[in-house]
Amino acid sequence: MIRKTRLFTPGPTPLLPAAQFAMAAADIHHRTAEFRALYTRVLAQLKDFVGTTNDVILLSSSGTGAMEASVSNLTSPGDRVLVLTAGKFGERWSGIAKAFGCHVDVVSAPYGQTFSLDEVKASLHLETRAVFMQATETSTGVRHCVPAIAKLLKDTHSEALLIVDAITGLGTTHIDMDTWGVDVLVGGSQKAVMIPPGLSYLAISPRAWDRMEATYNPRYYFDLRKERKNAKNGESAYTPAVALIAALGAAFDWIAAQGDGSLVEGRKRLIENAETISAMTRAAVLALGLKLFAPDAFGTAATAVLAPEGVDSGLFVKELKSRFAAIITNGQGEMKGQIFRIAHLGFFDYMDTIALIGAIEQVVVKSIPQLGAKFGDGLIAAQQLYADRSPTAAADNKCLCGRESTHCSLLHSAAK
Ligand SMILES: *Cc1c(COP(=O)(O)O)cnc(C)c1O
């Protein structure tokens, strides 16, 4: 049989054909009216996609560049900051903040879980200048409750800025930075916006812009105030990733078309899509006798599945690749061999999901007979879930962060 290579990885994700064509055609110079029109349009679309009235700054770098920019622009050496971490990307915040000389307090949760609000409260000091967290921790499949943390900062009249890595949260998870009071939201191109790696972006609140007037950590290429000044004239400070910017514009047009011409509606469809296909995936793996790595705190960006006792999770990665050319990811760091991860970010649909579940059944039935699963077990569960699902019916039952209330007690405990 022939095999078509398909990515089911949480970044890079599969590319949107319209974006690929736009990239190939983007033979323009960055100091021309043509580019200025493109850049101005894409920055406006980016605001709608993020769902904010704040300025959004676009950088030519992978997501980590924007994470670094938020640390270097918003802190000074010796600043006390709080990092909330429950995985590899949370640990990255600590690493960056330390590299820029911050005094780093850490609240951590075991991999596969989210942090306790009481611990966050106890670790927030009068001098805490910034709080860093993920909306979704891609290494474990966990979704953190951003509105609960934002509310805590408001309720305690904290001066700390809230900086959220939403690199896999955007486009998979309901986020309302302006209403909640998030100061910086970080995104990246190779995730839900379905284009290659190489662009990152930050939405920045007025409070955070004010903070930049006084901070003095070193910055040059990632100088956000310089970028903002240039963006007002439709340009970036240095040569931007022109082709990727054209691709991003095409991706936003496509997302808007999914929402009958409205990018705001299109983003909602993208989130509903991730919610539906992640729920199908969870139902299928549970029906096959597998277990979720984050049964109480799972998100919709990626599903992390525990390999059964005595089985290396690399078996799934290897078999899916060699037999079906389906690329999934192993666990990162210490989680390697224990979990495998399936992405729901961006350009995945019902058809992709059903096909992958079918392939996972092949691996389970052939290679892990001790689970006692038979062909169809996972597919039946996913089909039934799809048929019964009504996204609006569940809305009442949801936390502001989008998780079903039974799975997110954080905001409810914050409200007490
Ligand atoms: C992908 C990702 C990043 C960024 O990684 P880069 O390789 O620098 O693009 C950061 N945070 C999260 C949660 C991610 O999923």
The ligand as an SDF file (V2000), in Angstrom:
LIG
                    3D

 15 15  0  0  0  0  0  0  0  0999 V2000
    5.4690   25.1750   20.5930 C   0  0  0  0  0  0  0  0  0  0  0  0
    5.4040   25.8360   21.8990 C   0  0  0  0  0  0  0  0  0  0  0  0
    6.2810   26.8850   22.2460 C   0  0  0  0  0  0  0  0  0  0  0  0
    7.2850   27.5030   21.3140 C   0  0  0  0  0  0  0  0  0  0  0  0
    8.2670   26.7260   20.8950 O   0  0  0  0  0  0  0  0  0  0  0  0
    9.1460   27.1580   19.6510 P   0  0  0  0  0  0  0  0  0  0  0  0
    9.8140   25.8900   19.3080 O   0  0  0  0  0  0  0  0  0  0  0  0
   10.0590   28.2080   20.0930 O   0  0  0  0  0  0  0  0  0  0  0  0
    8.2020   27.6670   18.5950 O   0  0  0  0  0  0  0  0  0  0  0  0
    6.1270   27.5070   23.4710 C   0  0  0  0  0  0  0  0  0  0  0  0
    5.1630   27.1420   24.3170 N   0  0  0  0  0  0  0  0  0  0  0  0
    4.2970   26.1590   24.0290 C   0  0  0  0  0  0  0  0  0  0  0  0
    3.2340   25.8230   25.0270 C   0  0  0  0  0  0  0  0  0  0  0  0
    4.3890   25.4690   22.8180 C   0  0  0  0  0  0  0  0  0  0  0  0
    3.5160   24.5100   22.5350 O   0  0  0  0  0  0  0  0  0  0  0  0
  1  2  1  0
  2  3  1  0
  2 14  2  0
  3  4  1  0
  3 10  2  0
  4  5  1  0
  5  6  1  0
  6  7  2  0
  6  8  1  0
  6  9  1  0
 10 11  1  0
 11 12  2  0
 12 13  1  0
 12 14  1  0
 14 15  1  0
M  END
$$$$
